[in-house]
Amino acid sequence: MKNLKYTDMAELLPHKPPMIFIDGVAEYDLNLRTAAAYFTVSKESHFFDPSAGGAPSWTGIEYMAQAIGVLAGINALENGRAPTLAFLLGARLYEAHVDFFLLNRRYDVHVSENFAELELGNYRCAIYNDGFLCAEADMSTYLPTDIQRIYNL
């Protein structure tokens, strides 16, 4: 479904600016466990490299992780819970088809849940620019049901 409801990424992601890298949510479907978020690299972007005119392709892992966080945040809010921290356990088969995410271009990050069991999840992620596949990976996450338990270890 097209997103008209969630416009404040700070509402979905438990980060504080300037560590929120996703600009918005284009669409999501909680039944299918998918979301499409987007970002644009600006000169003020955390990962911007002026010598390259963009953000290095390895930063795609963080954009993907935050898009997964957006999906988790929407799911939490839709089920009466506050979004919480999640942890990226790893990225498998990360493949970048570009060297940089270029300045002032919009990139769409698609995430699709492969599985979620207990507190673990796995997602297929892809970043596109105007339909061109820029990067892709399978991402594994840990989303604790009781974040305070983690801090008390």
Buried (B, 14 or more C-beta within 10 A) or exposed (E): EEBEEBEEBEBBBBBEEEEBBBEBBBBBEBEEBBBBBBBBBEEEBEBBBEEEEBBBBBBBBBBBBBBBBBBBBBBBBEEEEEBBBBEBEEBEEBEBEBEBBBBEBBBBBBBBBEEBEEEEBBBBBBBBBEEEBBBBBBBBBBBBEEBEEEEEE
